[in-house]
Amino acid sequence: NMYSRELDSFGTSEVAAATRFATQAAVVLFNAQSYNAAVELSEQLRAAIDSRETIDLSRGIIIANTRCTPDEAFRLLVEQSQHTNTKIRDIAARLVATATRRHPEDSS
């Protein structure tokens, strides 16, 4: 926004300068928003890659315990996620953590 104490104080040259400035400012803002969106997408992809291994491990645990197919194991994870309103990666992480804890009778 541009302000003046006098009515109609901005002439053609001031309007042209303000237009050039606004154009450059718009480019800077667009680039900043694009950069932030790219960083956010990158973080989301990294989280997805990191959680994939955990989800695959949890599917294997479910398969071993229930003798179901990989697709059925994933369906069970999805159902649990929807039922508890919890992300699949969080359910998978808890399952893997529980399954990999050493029990007292396992230590020798």
C-alpha positions in Angstrom: 0.0 0.0 0.0 1.1 3.5 -0.7 -0.2 6.5 1.2 0.1 10.3 0.7 -1.1 13.3 2.7 -2.3 14.9 -0.5 -5.1 13.9 -2.8 -3.9 12.7 -6.3 -0.3 13.2 -5.4 1.0 10.1 -7.3 1.8 10.9 -10.9 2.5 8.6 -13.8 6.2 8.0 -12.9 5.3 7.1 -9.3 2.6 4.7 -10.5 5.1 3.1 -12.9 7.7 2.8 -10.2 5.2 1.2 -7.8 4.0 -1.2 -10.5 7.6 -2.3 -11.2 8.2 -2.8 -7.4 4.9 -4.7 -7.0 5.9 -7.0 -9.9 9.2 -7.8 -8.4 7.7 -8.3 -4.9 5.1 -10.7 -6.4 8.0 -12.7 -8.0 9.8 -12.9 -4.7 6.7 -13.9 -2.8 5.9 -16.6 -5.4 9.4 -18.0 -5.2 9.3 -18.1 -1.4 6.0 -19.9 -1.5 7.2 -22.4 -4.1 10.4 -23.0 -2.0 8.3 -23.6 1.1 6.0 -26.0 -0.8 9.0 -27.9 -2.2 10.6 -28.2 1.3 7.3 -29.5 2.8 6.9 -32.0 0.0 10.5 -33.2 0.4 9.9 -33.7 4.2 6.7 -35.6 3.5 8.4 -37.9 1.0 11.3 -38.5 3.5 8.8 -39.4 6.1 7.0 -41.8 3.7 10.3 -43.4 2.8 11.3 -43.8 6.4 7.9 -45.2 7.4 7.8 -47.7 4.5 10.3 -50.0 6.1 8.5 -50.0 9.4 5.2 -50.7 7.7 6.7 -53.6 5.7 8.2 -55.0 9.0 4.8 -54.8 10.7 3.1 -56.5 7.7 5.7 -59.3 8.1 4.9 -59.6 11.8 1.1 -59.8 11.0 1.7 -62.4 8.3 3.8 -64.5 10.7 1.2 -64.3 13.4 -1.9 -64.8 11.4 -0.7 -66.6 8.2 -2.5 -64.1 6.1 -1.4 -62.6 2.7 0.6 -59.4 2.5 -2.5 -57.6 1.1 -4.6 -58.9 4.0 -1.9 -57.8 6.5 -2.0 -54.3 5.0 -5.8 -54.2 5.1 -5.6 -55.1 8.8 -3.3 -52.1 9.4 -5.6 -49.8 7.4 -8.6 -51.0 9.4 -6.8 -50.4 12.7 -5.7 -47.0 11.5 -9.3 -46.0 10.6 -10.8 -47.5 13.8 -8.4 -45.7 16.1 -7.9 -42.6 13.9 -4.1 -43.2 14.1 -1.6 -43.0 11.2 -0.6 -46.4 9.8 3.0 -45.6 10.3 2.4 -45.0 14.1 0.5 -48.3 14.4 3.3 -50.1 12.5 6.0 -48.6 14.7 4.2 -49.7 17.9 3.7 -53.2 16.5 7.4 -53.5 15.5 8.5 -52.1 18.9 6.3 -54.6 20.7 7.5 -57.5 18.6 11.2 -56.7 18.9 11.3 -56.2 22.7 13.3 -59.0 24.4 11.3 -61.1 26.8 13.1 -62.2 30.0 12.9 -65.8 29.0 14.7 -64.9 25.7 17.9 -63.7 27.3 20.6 -66.3 28.0 
